[in-house]
Amino acid sequence: MLDLVVYSRRGCHLCELMLEELVPLCRDRATIRVVDVDSRHDWQAAYGNRIPVLCHGDQEVSVARLDRDAVLAVLGAPP
């Protein structure tokens, strides 16, 4: 199963929207970890105000808004 990470921040409306769209796409195909960018200085420096950022390993899959096609490509599913 794939491991996806969403770099987020508490109270971020765009982060909530991304997760609402992402969870159904990934059900039974990937795990989703949500991490708070404010919990580590290196994450703050890397992502700052570009949140939410969805990553698979070192690859940024989506920034700010969910790129459904990019997620499906990572999952190996047809769009």
C-alpha positions as CSV (number, residue, x, y, z in Angstrom):
1,M,0.0,0.0,0.0
2,L,1.3,3.5,-0.9
3,D,2.1,6.0,1.8
4,L,0.9,9.6,1.0
5,V,1.7,12.6,3.2
6,V,-0.3,15.8,3.4
7,Y,1.6,18.7,4.8
8,S,-1.1,20.8,6.5
9,R,-1.7,23.4,9.2
10,R,-4.4,23.6,11.8
11,G,-7.4,25.7,10.6
12,C,-6.4,25.5,7.0
13,H,-9.6,25.4,4.8
14,L,-7.8,24.3,1.7
15,C,-6.2,21.5,3.7
16,E,-9.6,20.3,4.8
17,L,-10.9,20.4,1.2
18,M,-8.0,18.5,-0.1
19,L,-8.5,15.7,2.5
20,E,-12.3,15.6,1.7
21,E,-11.5,14.8,-1.9
22,L,-8.4,12.7,-1.3
23,V,-9.8,10.2,1.2
24,P,-12.3,8.6,-1.1
25,L,-9.8,8.3,-3.9
26,C,-7.3,6.5,-1.7
27,R,-9.6,4.2,0.2
28,D,-8.0,0.7,0.3
29,R,-5.1,1.8,-2.0
30,A,-3.0,4.2,0.1
31,T,-2.5,5.4,3.6
32,I,-2.7,9.1,4.2
33,R,-0.7,10.8,7.0
34,V,-1.5,14.4,7.8
35,V,1.4,16.3,9.3
36,D,1.4,19.8,10.8
37,V,4.0,21.9,9.0
38,D,4.3,24.1,12.1
39,S,5.6,21.1,14.2
40,R,9.0,21.2,12.5
41,H,11.2,24.1,11.3
42,D,12.3,22.2,8.2
43,W,8.7,21.6,7.2
44,Q,7.9,25.3,7.8
45,A,10.9,26.2,5.6
46,A,10.0,23.8,2.8
47,Y,6.2,24.3,2.6
48,G,5.5,27.6,4.4
49,N,2.3,29.0,2.9
50,R,2.1,26.6,0.0
51,I,-0.1,24.2,2.0
52,P,-1.6,21.9,1.6
53,V,1.1,19.9,-0.2
54,L,0.4,16.2,-1.0
55,C,3.6,14.1,-1.3
56,H,4.4,10.6,-2.3
57,G,8.0,10.0,-1.1
58,D,10.0,13.0,-2.4
59,Q,7.5,13.8,-5.2
60,E,5.0,16.6,-4.7
61,V,1.7,15.4,-6.2
62,S,-0.6,18.3,-5.5
63,V,-0.1,21.8,-4.1
64,A,-3.0,24.0,-2.8
65,R,-5.7,22.1,-4.6
66,L,-6.0,18.3,-5.3
67,D,-4.8,17.3,-8.7
68,R,-7.1,14.3,-9.2
69,D,-5.3,13.0,-12.3
70,A,-1.9,13.2,-10.6
71,V,-3.2,11.3,-7.6
72,L,-4.8,8.6,-9.8
73,A,-1.5,8.3,-11.7
74,V,0.4,7.7,-8.4
75,L,-2.2,5.2,-7.4
76,G,-1.9,3.4,-10.7
77,A,-5.6,3.8,-11.4
78,P,-7.2,5.0,-14.6
79,P,-8.7,8.6,-14.3
